């Protein structure tokens, strides 16, 4: 086998359920923790973001309408697919970050468990955040949490896989669709994760993954009129003010988090109140 | 125009034999060459000030169209309002080229356009048993004169593709001549080929010349009901035809691609074709139109992006 030519993987974007190259034709170098060249993933441009928003927006009505049960099942399916490719993720994390095998395996396990954990939340949100409100009149008054629409996610630089899943899962479990910008130093697990998504019954366009520089793309996330919310957990604190200002122009909801929590889900939901006559 | 209809630019005498003889002199289309040239021109990069000009020009060339069985008075009126002011909060956006509706909606559209300040926007009516063209000549003539009486300034007629494909060229020719006579001075005549049904580029070229000789003011690719519709190579062949026809007759015939042009990028590709094949003289709503409905929103959104510096949302443009 030694004289066989290596078949190298082309790392592409994940938009609308397909794996296109960036329209800009740009790439950048990703190096291993030891400084050795590993791959040339796409350096996504603002036009790729624009395309991803169109894909996410058109996927939104279908995904939002899917039952909580169905969403939970699909989450569980993603976890199953991830489990089946565990070793590939472990290898990629070790290669790019230089952590021990034990630590890498822990990150992958946590990622899988996190998906299962969020899967469980899909049918409990209305019980958690909904309510029956006391009103002065012969009416029932209900408050029901509903998804917002299209949400942007800037994933943290590290941990590359767990950080991405931690940001994406709470956004889409409620029915939002999202565009995620992966860790720029270690984007390979994110692209491999896109391959997992493509084989796990998740409708195309619900999760779109871009690779590139957050300094270049984050302002376009913030100013885009058709992105309703933005998770900036992966943006360094000193750069967040600028994004909040740009997002304020279009009333975008911008949040950041440090841990997995149902609050992360509710941050990108709206409350709908319904009045219904009680009758006699 | 009625003069043209009787002498056919002096190129044919209206007989079957003269028409066949003329059309047989047309060279065949180099299919590979036409597709390669259209694909090459589609890669032109139009940016900044050129893009801004192209967007405004494309907006002014849109024949804003609704041709659904479910069309209502309300929908047509909303469309007319949008035609006058595609972006309600920005007066700098030009109005569209025309509003294109079915025969029975012409009066409603004309009335509403006049009401909302669109006196200068013509109503185009699809005619002659659109989209199939399967009706008797008497019905087709009645269809056309009805539309003109209701205020249509432009008639988009379909040719009888069955007759064309079975070789009855003079039948198709005479139909166009008759409709031309009905239109007279009152309405511009656009002739729709339904290129998706004509099968070959040679047929598109042949149909283009046939329609131009019969007195068409515009030649139009498709009804929008059949795919493929206005593909770039088809538009290229038609633009070549109007260019060469101008060289023969000193008369400029317009071109209207319709169907499948949904975003700004597609529209700009069409403008590049016009400029490069027919020439810049054709870059005017008088000689080039784009039949579309969803396209207008995308043009308006791209215009917003250029003005504001950030991407627009469909929530901020009108719903069709």
Interface residues (C-beta under 8 A of the other chain):
Chain A: X46 X50 X53 X57 X220 X223 X224 X225 X226 X246 X249 X250
Chain B: X309 X310 X311 X312 X313 X314 X315 X316
